[in-house]
Amino acid sequence: MFSKKMLWGSLAALALLTGTPSITLAEMPAHSSEQNSQFNHIEQPLGLKVGVAIAGLALIGLELWWFLLYKSPDS
C-alpha cells in the first residue's frame, strides 16, 4: 500500500511539523503614537534562530530531493 519512500517522506514531514517549538507572539505596545513610524527591535533567542535556519535548510533539501532526485514508481 505505501512504499518505503512515501513512508520516509511522511515521517520526515511529520518530524518537521512536530519538532519545531511553538512560539508565543510578542504584544506591541499600543499606548505610544510615536512608534507608528518605527519598528521595535525584538531580540530572538539563539536557539530559535538556529532552529529556524535548520528547518529552512531541511525544507530546501527536501524540495531539491523531491524535484531532482525522486523517481516515480512508474519510471
MMTF fields as JSON, N, C-alpha, C and O atoms, coordinates in Angstrom:
{
  "mmtfVersion": "1.0.0",
  "mmtfProducer": "UNKNOWN",
  "numBonds": 299,
  "numAtoms": 300,
  "numGroups": 75,
  "numChains": 1,
  "numModels": 1,
  "chainsPerModel": [1],
  "groupsPerChain": [75],
  "chainIdList": ["A"],
  "bondAtomList": [4, 2, 8, 6, 12, 10, 16, 14, 20, 18, 24, 22, 28, 26, 32, 30, 36, 34, 40, 38, 44, 42, 48, 46, 52, 50, 56, 54, 60, 58, 64, 62, 68, 66, 72, 70, 76, 74, 80, 78, 84, 82, 88, 86, 92, 90, 96, 94, 100, 98, 104, 102, 108, 106, 112, 110, 116, 114, 120, 118, 124, 122, 128, 126, 132, 130, 136, 134, 140, 138, 144, 142, 148, 146, 152, 150, 156, 154, 160, 158, 164, 162, 168, 166, 172, 170, 176, 174, 180, 178, 184, 182, 188, 186, 192, 190, 196, 194, 200, 198, 204, 202, 208, 206, 212, 210, 216, 214, 220, 218, 224, 222, 228, 226, 232, 230, 236, 234, 240, 238, 244, 242, 248, 246, 252, 250, 256, 254, 260, 258, 264, 262, 268, 266, 272, 270, 276, 274, 280, 278, 284, 282, 288, 286, 292, 290, 296, 294],
  "bondOrderList": [1, 1, 1, 1, 1, 1, 1, 1, 1, 1, 1, 1, 1, 1, 1, 1, 1, 1, 1, 1, 1, 1, 1, 1, 1, 1, 1, 1, 1, 1, 1, 1, 1, 1, 1, 1, 1, 1, 1, 1, 1, 1, 1, 1, 1, 1, 1, 1, 1, 1, 1, 1, 1, 1, 1, 1, 1, 1, 1, 1, 1, 1, 1, 1, 1, 1, 1, 1, 1, 1, 1, 1, 1, 1],
  "groupList": [{"groupName": "MET", "atomNameList": ["N", "CA", "C", "O"], "elementList": ["N", "C", "C", "O"], "formalChargeList": [0, 0, 0, 0], "bondAtomList": [1, 0, 2, 1, 3, 2], "bondOrderList": [1, 1, 2], "singleLetterCode": "M", "chemCompType": "L-PEPTIDE LINKING"}, {"groupName": "PHE", "atomNameList": ["N", "CA", "C", "O"], "elementList": ["N", "C", "C", "O"], "formalChargeList": [0, 0, 0, 0], "bondAtomList": [1, 0, 2, 1, 3, 2], "bondOrderList": [1, 1, 2], "singleLetterCode": "F", "chemCompType": "L-PEPTIDE LINKING"}, {"groupName": "SER", "atomNameList": ["N", "CA", "C", "O"], "elementList": ["N", "C", "C", "O"], "formalChargeList": [0, 0, 0, 0], "bondAtomList": [1, 0, 2, 1, 3, 2], "bondOrderList": [1, 1, 2], "singleLetterCode": "S", "chemCompType": "L-PEPTIDE LINKING"}, {"groupName": "LYS", "atomNameList": ["N", "CA", "C", "O"], "elementList": ["N", "C", "C", "O"], "formalChargeList": [0, 0, 0, 0], "bondAtomList": [1, 0, 2, 1, 3, 2], "bondOrderList": [1, 1, 2], "singleLetterCode": "K", "chemCompType": "L-PEPTIDE LINKING"}, {"groupName": "LEU", "atomNameList": ["N", "CA", "C", "O"], "elementList": ["N", "C", "C", "O"], "formalChargeList": [0, 0, 0, 0], "bondAtomList": [1, 0, 2, 1, 3, 2], "bondOrderList": [1, 1, 2], "singleLetterCode": "L", "chemCompType": "L-PEPTIDE LINKING"}, {"groupName": "TRP", "atomNameList": ["N", "CA", "C", "O"], "elementList": ["N", "C", "C", "O"], "formalChargeList": [0, 0, 0, 0], "bondAtomList": [1, 0, 2, 1, 3, 2], "bondOrderList": [1, 1, 2], "singleLetterCode": "W", "chemCompType": "L-PEPTIDE LINKING"}, {"groupName": "GLY", "atomNameList": ["N", "CA", "C", "O"], "elementList": ["N", "C", "C", "O"], "formalChargeList": [0, 0, 0, 0], "bondAtomList": [1, 0, 2, 1, 3, 2], "bondOrderList": [1, 1, 2], "singleLetterCode": "G", "chemCompType": "PEPTIDE LINKING"}, {"groupName": "ALA", "atomNameList": ["N", "CA", "C", "O"], "elementList": ["N", "C", "C", "O"], "formalChargeList": [0, 0, 0, 0], "bondAtomList": [1, 0, 2, 1, 3, 2], "bondOrderList": [1, 1, 2], "singleLetterCode": "A", "chemCompType": "L-PEPTIDE LINKING"}, {"groupName": "THR", "atomNameList": ["N", "CA", "C", "O"], "elementList": ["N", "C", "C", "O"], "formalChargeList": [0, 0, 0, 0], "bondAtomList": [1, 0, 2, 1, 3, 2], "bondOrderList": [1, 1, 2], "singleLetterCode": "T", "chemCompType": "L-PEPTIDE LINKING"}, {"groupName": "PRO", "atomNameList": ["N", "CA", "C", "O"], "elementList": ["N", "C", "C", "O"], "formalChargeList": [0, 0, 0, 0], "bondAtomList": [1, 0, 2, 1, 3, 2], "bondOrderList": [1, 1, 2], "singleLetterCode": "P", "chemCompType": "L-PEPTIDE LINKING"}, {"groupName": "ILE", "atomNameList": ["N", "CA", "C", "O"], "elementList": ["N", "C", "C", "O"], "formalChargeList": [0, 0, 0, 0], "bondAtomList": [1, 0, 2, 1, 3, 2], "bondOrderList": [1, 1, 2], "singleLetterCode": "I", "chemCompType": "L-PEPTIDE LINKING"}, {"groupName": "GLU", "atomNameList": ["N", "CA", "C", "O"], "elementList": ["N", "C", "C", "O"], "formalChargeList": [0, 0, 0, 0], "bondAtomList": [1, 0, 2, 1, 3, 2], "bondOrderList": [1, 1, 2], "singleLetterCode": "E", "chemCompType": "L-PEPTIDE LINKING"}, {"groupName": "HIS", "atomNameList": ["N", "CA", "C", "O"], "elementList": ["N", "C", "C", "O"], "formalChargeList": [0, 0, 0, 0], "bondAtomList": [1, 0, 2, 1, 3, 2], "bondOrderList": [1, 1, 2], "singleLetterCode": "H", "chemCompType": "L-PEPTIDE LINKING"}, {"groupName": "GLN", "atomNameList": ["N", "CA", "C", "O"], "elementList": ["N", "C", "C", "O"], "formalChargeList": [0, 0, 0, 0], "bondAtomList": [1, 0, 2, 1, 3, 2], "bondOrderList": [1, 1, 2], "singleLetterCode": "Q", "chemCompType": "L-PEPTIDE LINKING"}, {"groupName": "ASN", "atomNameList": ["N", "CA", "C", "O"], "elementList": ["N", "C", "C", "O"], "formalChargeList": [0, 0, 0, 0], "bondAtomList": [1, 0, 2, 1, 3, 2], "bondOrderList": [1, 1, 2], "singleLetterCode": "N", "chemCompType": "L-PEPTIDE LINKING"}, {"groupName": "VAL", "atomNameList": ["N", "CA", "C", "O"], "elementList": ["N", "C", "C", "O"], "formalChargeList": [0, 0, 0, 0], "bondAtomList": [1, 0, 2, 1, 3, 2], "bondOrderList": [1, 1, 2], "singleLetterCode": "V", "chemCompType": "L-PEPTIDE LINKING"}, {"groupName": "TYR", "atomNameList": ["N", "CA", "C", "O"], "elementList": ["N", "C", "C", "O"], "formalChargeList": [0, 0, 0, 0], "bondAtomList": [1, 0, 2, 1, 3, 2], "bondOrderList": [1, 1, 2], "singleLetterCode": "Y", "chemCompType": "L-PEPTIDE LINKING"}, {"groupName": "ASP", "atomNameList": ["N", "CA", "C", "O"], "elementList": ["N", "C", "C", "O"], "formalChargeList": [0, 0, 0, 0], "bondAtomList": [1, 0, 2, 1, 3, 2], "bondOrderList": [1, 1, 2], "singleLetterCode": "D", "chemCompType": "L-PEPTIDE LINKING"}],
  "groupTypeList": [0, 1, 2, 3, 3, 0, 4, 5, 6, 2, 4, 7, 7, 4, 7, 4, 4, 8, 6, 8, 9, 2, 10, 8, 4, 7, 11, 0, 9, 7, 12, 2, 2, 11, 13, 14, 2, 13, 1, 14, 12, 10, 11, 13, 9, 4, 6, 4, 3, 15, 6, 15, 7, 10, 7, 6, 4, 7, 4, 10, 6, 4, 11, 4, 5, 5, 1, 4, 4, 16, 3, 2, 9, 17, 2],
  "groupIdList": [1, 2, 3, 4, 5, 6, 7, 8, 9, 10, 11, 12, 13, 14, 15, 16, 17, 18, 19, 20, 21, 22, 23, 24, 25, 26, 27, 28, 29, 30, 31, 32, 33, 34, 35, 36, 37, 38, 39, 40, 41, 42, 43, 44, 45, 46, 47, 48, 49, 50, 51, 52, 53, 54, 55, 56, 57, 58, 59, 60, 61, 62, 63, 64, 65, 66, 67, 68, 69, 70, 71, 72, 73, 74, 75],
  "secStructList": [7, 7, 7, 2, 2, 2, 2, 2, 2, 2, 2, 2, 2, 2, 2, 2, 2, 2, 2, 1, 7, 7, 7, 7, 7, 7, 7, 7, 7, 7, 1, 7, 1, 4, 4, 4, 4, 1, 7, 7, 7, 7, 7, 7, 7, 2, 2, 2, 2, 2, 2, 2, 2, 2, 2, 2, 2, 2, 2, 2, 2, 2, 2, 2, 0, 0, 0, 0, 0, 7, 7, 7, 6, 6, 7],
  "xCoordList": [0.826, 0.0, 0.885, 0.747, 1.78, 2.731, 4.111, 4.508, 4.825, 6.197, 7.103, 6.692, 8.341, 9.286, 9.577, 9.701, 9.686, 9.978, 8.844, 9.091, 7.603, 6.467, 6.403, 6.058, 6.727, 6.736, 7.802, 7.534, 9.01, 10.09, 9.757, 10.054, 9.154, 8.756, 7.698, 7.75, 6.737, 5.7, 6.285, 5.907, 7.198, 7.841, 8.683, 8.701, 9.371, 10.17, 9.268, 9.584, 8.152, 7.222, 6.623, 6.484, 6.273, 5.719, 6.741, 6.398, 7.992, 9.046, 9.269, 9.497, 9.208, 9.376, 8.216, 8.413, 7.006, 5.851, 5.79, 5.428, 6.135, 6.015, 7.297, 7.264, 8.419, 9.684, 10.013, 10.931, 9.283, 9.576, 8.898, 7.749, 9.58, 8.987, 7.883, 7.913, 6.907, 5.842, 6.367, 7.109, 5.981, 6.485, 5.314, 4.278, 5.48, 4.449, 4.728, 5.881, 3.699, 3.847, 3.969, 3.255, 4.858, 5.031, 3.977, 3.664, 3.432, 2.437, 3.133, 4.093, 2.642, 3.187, 2.476, 1.261, 3.201, 2.534, 1.671, 2.107, 0.446, -0.496, -0.634, -1.421, 0.105, -0.108, 0.7, 0.36, 1.733, 2.54, 2.245, 2.197, 2.051, 1.768, 3.045, 3.02, 4.179, 5.443, 5.988, 6.725, 5.655, 6.247, 5.573, 5.927, 4.632, 3.965, 4.9, 4.726, 5.903, 6.8, 8.088, 8.94, 8.253, 9.474, 9.133, 8.023, 10.123, 9.992, 10.667, 11.707, 10.079, 10.709, 11.625, 11.281, 12.788, 13.737, 13.399, 13.38, 13.136, 12.852, 13.967, 14.139, 14.721, 15.832, 15.291, 14.493, 15.727, 15.298, 16.37, 17.561, 15.963, 16.961, 17.777, 17.281, 19.034, 19.925, 19.394, 19.484, 18.846, 18.294, 17.174, 17.05, 16.364, 15.268, 15.809, 15.319, 16.824, 17.433, 18.042, 17.876, 18.743, 19.376, 18.306, 18.437, 17.247, 16.17, 15.473, 15.17, 15.215, 14.564, 15.478, 15.023, 16.778, 17.723, 17.819, 17.834, 17.885, 17.974, 16.692, 16.747, 15.542, 14.273, 14.178, 13.694, 14.632, 14.605, 15.51, 15.127, 16.723, 17.638, 17.095, 17.258, 16.447, 15.858, 14.738, 14.621, 13.922, 12.853, 13.409, 12.894, 14.447, 15.073, 15.655, 15.495, 16.33, 16.883, 15.802, 15.961, 14.696, 13.591, 12.993, 12.661, 12.852, 12.326, 13.288, 12.863, 14.573, 15.545, 15.517, 15.559, 15.444, 15.362, 14.105, 14.159, 12.978, 11.702, 11.711, 11.275, 12.202, 12.12, 13.263, 13.088, 14.425, 15.572, 15.89, 16.308, 15.701, 16.179, 15.091, 15.366, 13.854, 12.79, 12.381, 12.091, 12.361, 11.927, 10.573, 10.395, 9.629, 8.301, 8.356, 9.206, 7.449, 7.46, 7.181, 7.501, 6.586, 6.271, 7.515, 7.538, 8.537, 9.728, 10.598, 11.631],
  "yCoordList": [-1.174, 0.0, 1.258, 2.088, 1.421, 2.534, 2.012, 0.934, 2.768, 2.39, 2.937, 3.772, 2.447, 2.913, 4.396, 5.118, 4.859, 6.275, 7.157, 8.204, 6.74, 7.52, 7.527, 8.544, 6.417, 6.326, 7.246, 7.972, 7.223, 8.082, 9.553, 10.39, 9.867, 11.247, 11.731, 12.866, 10.868, 11.228, 11.398, 12.318, 10.521, 10.642, 11.912, 12.563, 12.268, 13.495, 14.717, 15.643, 14.73, 15.853, 15.95, 17.047, 14.821, 14.812, 15.295, 16.032, 14.887, 15.328, 16.829, 17.496, 17.372, 18.811, 19.587, 20.657, 19.05, 19.756, 19.717, 20.711, 18.591, 18.456, 18.806, 19.053, 18.833, 19.08, 20.539, 20.86, 21.437, 22.849, 23.351, 22.993, 24.175, 24.666, 25.671, 26.394, 25.702, 26.696, 28.041, 28.125, 29.067, 30.415, 31.284, 31.323, 31.973, 32.902, 34.263, 34.684, 34.932, 36.22, 37.328, 37.33, 38.252, 39.396, 40.441, 40.684, 41.06, 42.104, 43.446, 43.757, 44.218, 45.54, 46.538, 46.448, 47.476, 48.489, 49.401, 49.874, 49.64, 50.435, 51.853, 52.632, 52.209, 53.491, 54.63, 55.789, 54.368, 55.468, 55.681, 54.732, 56.934, 57.253, 57.508, 57.505, 57.731, 57.982, 56.746, 56.87, 55.579, 54.346, 53.846, 52.771, 54.57, 54.132, 54.135, 53.344, 55.026, 55.112, 54.327, 54.313, 53.674, 52.933, 51.487, 51.167, 50.628, 49.234, 49.031, 49.628, 48.192, 47.825, 46.641, 45.705, 46.688, 45.581, 44.553, 44.873, 43.331, 42.244, 41.226, 40.628, 41.03, 40.085, 38.66, 38.318, 37.839, 36.442, 35.563, 35.833, 34.511, 33.606, 32.902, 32.627, 32.621, 31.984, 30.619, 30.259, 29.868, 28.551, 28.63, 27.769, 29.659, 29.84, 30.176, 29.662, 31.042, 31.404, 30.178, 29.976, 29.368, 28.166, 27.176, 26.565, 27.018, 26.096, 26.489, 25.634, 27.775, 28.251, 28.052, 27.66, 28.322, 28.134, 26.665, 26.347, 25.766, 24.333, 23.838, 23.065, 24.284, 23.872, 24.371, 23.65, 25.594, 26.125, 25.341, 25.021, 25.031, 24.241, 22.838, 22.282, 22.268, 20.933, 20.961, 20.045, 22.005, 22.108, 22.329, 21.765, 23.137, 23.337, 22.026, 21.689, 21.282, 19.987, 18.997, 18.248, 18.998, 18.102, 18.458, 17.564, 19.736, 20.142, 19.764, 19.278, 19.99, 19.596, 18.091, 17.636, 17.324, 15.865, 15.498, 14.667, 16.109, 15.756, 16.065, 15.244, 17.237, 17.641, 17.111, 16.925, 16.865, 16.457, 14.965, 14.36, 14.377, 13.013, 11.966, 10.777, 12.373, 11.413, 10.785, 11.481, 9.487, 8.738, 8.121, 7.452, 8.351, 7.769, 6.264, 5.787, 5.509, 4.053, 3.623, 2.498, 4.512, 4.162, 4.153, 3.464, 4.897, 5.038, 3.832, 3.799],
  "zCoordList": [0.0, 0.0, 0.0, -0.898, 0.971, 0.996, 0.655, 1.098, -0.122, -0.407, 0.697, 1.503, 0.715, 1.73, 1.564, 2.553, 0.321, 0.075, 0.58, 1.177, 0.346, 0.8, 2.33, 2.932, 2.948, 4.405, 4.99, 5.947, 4.423, 4.913, 4.694, 5.546, 3.576, 3.31, 4.282, 4.755, 4.579, 5.543, 6.935, 7.66, 7.312, 8.623, 8.718, 9.763, 7.652, 7.65, 7.78, 8.527, 7.063, 7.154, 8.552, 9.094, 9.13, 10.478, 11.495, 12.42, 11.331, 12.242, 12.13, 13.14, 10.917, 10.74, 11.343, 11.919, 11.211, 11.742, 13.258, 13.887, 13.853, 15.297, 16.034, 17.24, 15.341, 16.009, 16.216, 16.971, 15.561, 15.73, 16.99, 17.251, 17.779, 19.028, 18.749, 17.753, 19.651, 19.495, 19.967, 20.946, 19.275, 19.536, 19.973, 19.308, 21.082, 21.509, 20.89, 20.797, 20.478, 19.813, 20.848, 21.851, 20.609, 21.498, 21.176, 20.011, 22.22, 22.01, 21.845, 22.551, 20.918, 20.672, 21.581, 21.758, 22.153, 22.989, 22.122, 21.073, 22.573, 21.786, 22.325, 21.789, 23.367, 24.014, 23.41, 23.647, 22.658, 22.133, 20.651, 19.869, 20.286, 18.882, 18.098, 16.867, 18.796, 18.114, 17.424, 16.447, 17.894, 17.388, 16.119, 15.633, 15.575, 14.354, 13.161, 12.234, 13.174, 12.036, 12.242, 11.354, 13.391, 13.68, 14.012, 14.436, 13.805, 14.193, 15.531, 15.808, 16.357, 17.623, 17.398, 16.677, 18.016, 17.916, 18.99, 20.178, 18.574, 19.499, 19.361, 18.299, 20.422, 20.396, 20.442, 21.315, 19.502, 19.435, 20.063, 19.903, 20.778, 21.362, 20.274, 19.181, 20.601, 19.633, 19.197, 18.023, 20.138, 19.803, 18.785, 17.913, 18.9, 17.94, 16.555, 15.549, 16.507, 15.222, 14.55, 13.347, 15.325, 14.783, 14.325, 13.265, 15.125, 14.76, 13.474, 12.642, 13.304, 12.08, 10.88, 9.805, 11.064, 9.956, 9.558, 8.369, 10.543, 10.249, 9.579, 8.622, 10.08, 9.47, 8.028, 7.156, 7.773, 6.416, 5.48, 4.354, 5.958, 5.13, 4.883, 3.797, 5.903, 5.725, 4.687, 3.873, 4.713, 3.718, 2.314, 1.349, 2.195, 0.885, 0.381, -0.793, 1.255, 0.87, 0.467, -0.498, 1.217, 0.881, -0.473, -1.251, -0.766, -2.076, -3.207, -4.255, -2.987, -4.018, -4.259, -5.402, -3.173, -3.326, -4.107, -5.013, -3.763, -4.388, -5.883, -6.691, -6.248, -7.651, -8.507, -9.711, -7.918, -8.725, -8.629, -9.616, -7.476, -7.278, -7.139, -7.301, -6.842, -6.628, -7.946, -8.919, -7.967, -9.153, -8.85, -7.833, -9.74, -9.535, -9.778, -10.531, -9.141, -9.325, -10.764, -11.146, -11.567, -12.947, -13.833, -14.852, -13.464, -14.325, -14.293, -14.961]
}
